[in-house]
């Protein structure tokens, strides 16, 4: 009997059982991609100009506040463009102090150009590039958190295209496309600001106490209509918020005092300190809850608040849940534009699965018939090794959580071809050994030994190609590369180890000098 044949049989059976256990039942353990499960496919563009505009406006406001604190009150700031703002009215006597403050506040990102009492600040080129790149990265992270909160199985959120500002989003199994788009694209910038005046039916009455001019440290914000079609209200609020969405620790759906849907939120440590100090110093005043530059509500501060708060308005239960979701995941650094949208129905996905499985079965059947016709009973050996190859491949994908896609099914069909190719190499070499007059055992042993390096060489070359496809490919190409990679590994095991074990098992039942082999 062949040496260690029993252990080889045990290993083969153990690997087979483990593979089947890993993917059975396949409808529960094999994860399907967008093209097989149905869902939504989006390509979004990050409007990085928004990030530049925000950086410029924020820097301008920070410098203005610092100048006021330093008693340089004659200086006024004005934003000129996406990357430029200027300060007018700087007294010559305060210019040295101004330069020191400006360098501290905005010197890292802006260059200065002085003409008399006017100083123009232009964003540095490297700062522009960095701001745009950070906006895209933050947008990807935020969208990914929102998609994960939706409960989508195996979503894809990744950079896309050569423009460096596009995002690919694939949501397998999603049926409510409109809700998904709203959650993904909502900016969700939350700010809590002290109210100076309002609500009012028009802006003019808000500004009347200030001579019709909007103070530099204030802004007019639109409120929400309580009833659809009703006129909007206006609020005059402080520009600098008490707290923002960055100070949130958590947000979740809740109910207001009238049992209507609302959104409850809790603050982190810094947020609690800032909120507590602001509310204790402004008891009796109103605090506007501003979401995406619109006042959702403006409750009165009755006492100091150090912990939790609530956002209420004309919400449905679903809207409150969605708002809590986007607040938890953070605000987008820039707005998103939908460049491409595709929807794949689950019926189309099922048709693709049926077609792919049918193609695989037909391919396997035709290959088996050819192998049985050309290599006789040795064709059974090839059939078993190919089937086990596919089972191990499925087990790999299920165990590692790899997603099956339509190109992945093409990889399965290619795996059948690779299994046949390896068996043909082995069988032809055994035939050559038999033609020299060797016995069946010696011919099988020599055939496998001499073809081993050839099989390893071809598979290593293909593994390198699969690795490059996975590294530099996207979406469908990665799905194909994943299946190809695991299929190659499984094929080396089945064609070299399992196929040889089956030959040795059959020959172990025959006399040592037998020369008969159905090949």
ABEGO torsion letter per residue (X at the ends): XBBGAAAAAAAAAAAAAAAAAAAOBAAAABBBBAAAAEEBBBBBBBBAAAAAAAAAAAAAAAAAAAAAAAGBAABBBBBABAABBBBBGBBAAAAAAAAAAAAAAAAAABBBBBBEABBBBBBBAAAAAAAAAAAAAAAAAAAAAAAAAAGBBGBBBBBBEAAGABBBBBBBGBABAAAAAAAAABAGBBBBBBBABOBBABAAAAAAAAGGBBBAABBBBBBBBABBGBBBBBBBBBABBABBAAABABBBBBBBAAGBBBBBBBBBAAAAAAAAAAAAAABGBBBBBBBGGBBABBBBBABBBABBBBBBEBBBAAAAAAAAAAAAAEBBABBBBBABBBBBBAAAAAAAAAAAAAAAAAAAAAAAAAAAAAAEAAAAAAAAAAAAAAAAAAAAAAAAGBBBBAAAAAAAAAAAAAAAAAAAAAAAAAAAAAAAGBBAAAAAAAAAAAAAAAAAAAAAAAAAAAAAAAAABBEAAAAAAAAAAAAAAAAAAAAAAAAAAAAAAAAAABBAABABBBX
